[in-house]
Amino acid sequence: MNNTIMRTVTVTADYAALASEKTVVSVTISCPPANAGNVIFRGDTGDEVPWVPGEWHTLYRVDLSEIEMKGTVGDTVTVVGGTW
């Protein structure tokens, strides 16, 4: 069964996952242009990967619970896609 995912996730000062439980989806993750600062994602090797306001990427068949981010408290990240 296909499910649509549309979420706004609030950024915190400490790393937090985009989902609290395993959620495998194909999505576009974006940092809205109105964000005050960069959103820092934890890369697959543990490096910090900054995304600037307005940056977005489409990812296929990823587990949102394994994608962690932090940044300016109150900024947001949008997640739009689904399980197809």
Phi, psi and omega in degrees: 000137178270138178232137176274138177245123173219109185222150166245124181248129180277133180283142177240172181285337179250154179304134175218146180283156177287344176214148182277344178223165182305123181218097183268121186211168167250121190217161165254123178255129182223151175253110184304146180300338181280355178302146181282334183212182177291149169260130182259118176261146175275117181289171183295341177257006180094355178291155174273129182240105182281136172247129181279157175306133182095349180281145178210155178213144175261130181237140184250132176051057178248155177263112182299335180287349179259358179259116182248147181214161173206172178164214180286121182303130179098341172294168182227163172229136177256145181230116183226129179169220180181187186260023180275000000 
